[in-house]
């Protein structure tokens, strides 16, 4: 699954794009671009956290970790929980 697919799935559980945008204070066009994979997830971790919380995800859960990992992959980054392992492997 890709970030935009997970995002859309979770948003649809809440309601329409319009309802979600109004409830979360996000721009409708921005939400649509995220869902369609036109816009990458926010680089800023605080903004990404707010987005996950707006979707009703709970921090510390497997669902939260999947959301964060997929966001990193969508931005061509190594997921945060794997960065330390990559640094260790690079040294070895």
C-alpha positions as CSV (number, residue, x, y, z in Angstrom):
1,X,0.0,0.0,0.0
2,X,1.2,3.5,-0.7
3,X,0.8,6.6,1.5
4,X,-1.9,8.2,-0.6
5,X,-3.9,5.0,-0.6
6,X,-3.8,4.7,3.2
7,X,-4.6,8.4,3.6
8,X,-7.6,8.1,1.3
9,X,-8.8,4.9,3.0
10,X,-8.6,6.5,6.5
11,X,-10.2,9.8,5.3
12,X,-13.1,7.9,3.7
13,X,-13.8,6.3,7.0
14,X,-14.3,9.8,8.4
15,X,-16.5,11.2,5.5
16,X,-16.2,13.2,2.4
17,X,-13.2,15.2,1.4
18,X,-15.1,18.3,2.2
19,X,-16.1,17.1,5.6
20,X,-12.6,16.0,6.5
21,X,-11.1,19.2,5.3
22,X,-13.5,21.3,7.3
23,X,-13.1,19.2,10.4
24,X,-9.3,19.2,10.2
25,X,-8.9,22.7,9.0
26,X,-7.1,21.6,5.8
27,X,-7.6,22.9,2.3
28,X,-9.9,20.7,0.2
29,X,-7.5,20.9,-2.7
30,X,-4.5,19.8,-0.5
31,X,-6.4,16.8,0.8
32,X,-7.4,15.8,-2.8
33,X,-3.8,16.2,-3.9
34,X,-2.5,14.0,-1.0
35,X,-5.1,11.3,-1.9
36,X,-4.2,11.3,-5.5
37,X,-0.4,11.2,-4.9
38,X,0.1,14.6,-6.5
39,X,1.5,16.1,-3.3
40,X,4.0,14.4,-1.1
41,X,3.3,14.0,2.6
42,X,4.5,16.9,4.7
43,X,8.3,17.0,5.3
44,X,7.7,18.6,8.7
45,X,7.2,15.9,11.3
46,X,4.8,18.1,13.3
47,X,2.6,18.7,10.3
48,X,2.6,14.9,9.5
49,X,1.7,14.1,13.1
50,X,-1.2,16.6,12.9
51,X,-2.4,14.9,9.7
52,X,-2.2,11.4,11.3
53,X,-4.2,12.6,14.3
54,X,-6.8,14.3,12.1
55,X,-7.3,10.9,10.4
56,X,-7.9,9.4,13.9
57,X,-4.7,7.4,14.1
58,X,-3.3,6.7,17.6
59,X,0.3,7.4,18.2
60,X,2.3,4.3,19.2
61,X,0.1,1.8,17.3
62,X,1.0,-0.4,14.4
63,X,-1.4,1.7,12.2
64,X,0.5,4.9,13.2
65,X,3.8,3.3,12.4
66,X,2.6,2.2,9.0
67,X,1.3,5.8,8.3
68,X,4.7,7.3,9.2
69,X,6.7,4.6,7.3
70,X,4.6,5.0,4.2
71,X,5.0,8.8,4.4
72,X,8.8,8.4,4.6
73,X,8.8,6.1,1.6
74,X,6.6,8.4,-0.4
75,X,9.2,11.1,0.2
76,X,12.1,8.8,-0.8
77,X,13.4,8.7,2.8
78,X,14.3,5.9,5.1
79,X,11.6,5.4,7.8
80,X,12.7,6.9,11.0
81,X,12.7,3.7,13.0
82,X,15.1,2.2,10.5
83,X,17.6,5.1,10.3
84,X,19.6,4.0,13.3
85,X,20.0,0.5,11.9
86,X,21.1,2.0,8.6
87,X,23.7,4.2,10.3
88,X,25.1,1.1,12.2
89,X,25.2,-0.9,8.9
90,X,27.0,1.9,7.1
91,X,29.7,1.9,9.8
92,X,30.1,-1.9,9.7
